[in-house]
Amino acid sequence: MNKVMKVHPGDDLLIALFDLPRGTEVSHDGITYRTTEDIPAKHKFYTKDFDADAPIRMYGVHVGKTTEKVKSGSRVRTENLAHKADTYAYRGFRSDWLPPDVEAFRGRSFLGYHRSDGRVGTANYWLFIPLVFCENRNLDVIRDAMLDELGYSVTSGFRRLTRSLAEQFESGVQESMTEFIPIPEVKNRIFPNVDGIKFLNHQGGCGGIRQDAALLGRLLAAYANHPNVGGVTVMSLGCQNLQATDFRTYLQELNPKFDKPIYYFEQQESKSEPSFIAEAIRSSFHGMQEINKLERKPASLDKLCVGVKCGGSDGFSGISANPAVGHCADLLSALGAKVILAEFPELCGVEQDLLDRTSDPVAAEKFIHLMGRFSDLVEKAGSSFSMNPSPGNIRDGLITDAMKSAGAARKGGRSPIVDVLDYTEQATQPGLSLLCTPGNDVEATTGKAASGATLILFTTGMGTPTGNPVCPTIKISSNTALYNRMRDIIDIDCGPVIEGKFSIEEMGQYILEYCICAASGEITPNAVQLNQDDFIPWKRGVSL
């Protein structure tokens, strides 16, 4: 079994696949290296001596420059490697991509919800949208009232725990310290074809600049129009910046033939708050009766729209989970489906490769413009993309932003880039599209769903519970230790790639098979089971 890995033949670093104590000798491509210090698994060491200010390559691109002299076999650290990324410019379409063999998936289908505009959802949700943060409390009341009574709550086990603690306290019995297993109380859903009731609580809609309110309105309209949404309840206070008339306009612009059941309620025109909430519940209940009449029907795989995302990344993410998802993305592109790669701060250093794969010169120039505008905003705030890696990323071997980005970009595979999208713009072209979002996990997944993703593949090396209200999110671990530790959160383990048990291609095919089952409702991803409904709109300010 290999102890180290070199991603690209021209790289200056080797990745430790296992802990390598000081003095360990390892061989790669006929060359023997000796570690000069302990190299933890996931971390890298230099393959030769370098002077200060030497450019260092990994994944075939520059990922940093040395800040001091370093020795062969020494560990890469923030103290000896600083961020460095190559400049970029559009040079024309230069892709040499060969589509993967998709014969095993040709003619396959999934069971989805067919919408009147031709799109197909992987779920059928009823959605509550507040136009302003003032309505969040009312949404919380409705959530508490509806989820449990209609069979969608996942908190019953914790309620029993709280009840038990209170009973022990009142009776004077010492608290039991046995491990708690939150077995939910299973309730039959009276609407079997309604997959959930979702709530988009947020902190916007008023008090900020009008541009933020407008962008929020377009985001909320995109969620209302999402193929996984069957019907909508819109809650408004009445005096906020984001008016109901504005929301209707954004929705009309997005889909002039919008025909889902949708109800509008304005609190300042109601008799009282209780009557306002009661009428919203009553109307939504009737709407759910309507969308419950929909049934899953077969759809070809080209109807899928899959967002790819990484978060809580580690030193293995770029060599196991991300490239496996990338192969799945290539399979989807070859099948005519849509794939969305976002997180612009985590494309820093690989821009040239992405530009070379962009077939449309207009889209390429749009990418350059969006990257430049984003970077300028960050720098004007006194920061930079180089500060993007989190303490957890660095601790687990991702030392510079370019290093992190080069591994993160592998989620998108190698297919040509067919379009470049600004935030909330819709993915319409079959193949891989780039979407401008922050790298922040929830802001990115929020944006992917707004652009039409009906599934999200989310890779992680350290573990994160992130999900999305309307887009089922499939969690994929980069290593088996994480999978074993967080099986209640993780769906797929890519650790066997590190261990040499499965190839990237085999893992990518398995991920696509899982996607088909999840899209059909045959498998429910853990984030969906946990109601992990994270939603954070991007205010278009600085957010990394």
Secondary structure as GFF3:
##gff-version 3
##sequence-region A 1 544
A	DSSP	beta_strand	4	5	.	.	.	ID=ss1
A	DSSP	beta_strand	13	16	.	.	.	ID=ss2
A	DSSP	beta_strand	25	28	.	.	.	ID=ss3
A	DSSP	beta_strand	31	34	.	.	.	ID=ss4
A	DSSP	beta_strand	44	46	.	.	.	ID=ss5
A	DSSP	beta_strand	55	58	.	.	.	ID=ss6
A	DSSP	beta_strand	61	66	.	.	.	ID=ss7
A	DSSP	beta_strand	81	82	.	.	.	ID=ss8
A	DSSP	beta_strand	109	114	.	.	.	ID=ss9
A	DSSP	beta_strand	120	121	.	.	.	ID=ss10
A	DSSP	beta_strand	125	130	.	.	.	ID=ss11
A	DSSP	three_ten_helix	133	135	.	.	.	ID=ss12
A	DSSP	alpha_helix	136	149	.	.	.	ID=ss13
A	DSSP	alpha_helix	156	171	.	.	.	ID=ss14
A	DSSP	beta_strand	196	199	.	.	.	ID=ss15
A	DSSP	alpha_helix	210	224	.	.	.	ID=ss16
A	DSSP	beta_strand	229	236	.	.	.	ID=ss17
A	DSSP	alpha_helix	244	254	.	.	.	ID=ss18
A	DSSP	beta_strand	262	266	.	.	.	ID=ss19
A	DSSP	three_ten_helix	267	269	.	.	.	ID=ss20
A	DSSP	alpha_helix	273	291	.	.	.	ID=ss21
A	DSSP	beta_strand	297	300	.	.	.	ID=ss22
A	DSSP	three_ten_helix	301	303	.	.	.	ID=ss23
A	DSSP	beta_strand	305	310	.	.	.	ID=ss24
A	DSSP	alpha_helix	321	334	.	.	.	ID=ss25
A	DSSP	beta_strand	338	341	.	.	.	ID=ss26
A	DSSP	three_ten_helix	344	347	.	.	.	ID=ss27
A	DSSP	alpha_helix	351	356	.	.	.	ID=ss28
A	DSSP	alpha_helix	361	380	.	.	.	ID=ss29
A	DSSP	three_ten_helix	385	387	.	.	.	ID=ss30
A	DSSP	alpha_helix	391	395	.	.	.	ID=ss31
A	DSSP	alpha_helix	401	408	.	.	.	ID=ss32
A	DSSP	three_ten_helix	409	412	.	.	.	ID=ss33
A	DSSP	beta_strand	417	421	.	.	.	ID=ss34
A	DSSP	beta_strand	431	435	.	.	.	ID=ss35
A	DSSP	alpha_helix	441	450	.	.	.	ID=ss36
A	DSSP	beta_strand	455	460	.	.	.	ID=ss37
A	DSSP	beta_strand	473	477	.	.	.	ID=ss38
A	DSSP	alpha_helix	480	485	.	.	.	ID=ss39
A	DSSP	beta_strand	492	493	.	.	.	ID=ss40
A	DSSP	alpha_helix	495	498	.	.	.	ID=ss41
A	DSSP	alpha_helix	504	519	.	.	.	ID=ss42
A	DSSP	alpha_helix	526	529	.	.	.	ID=ss43
###
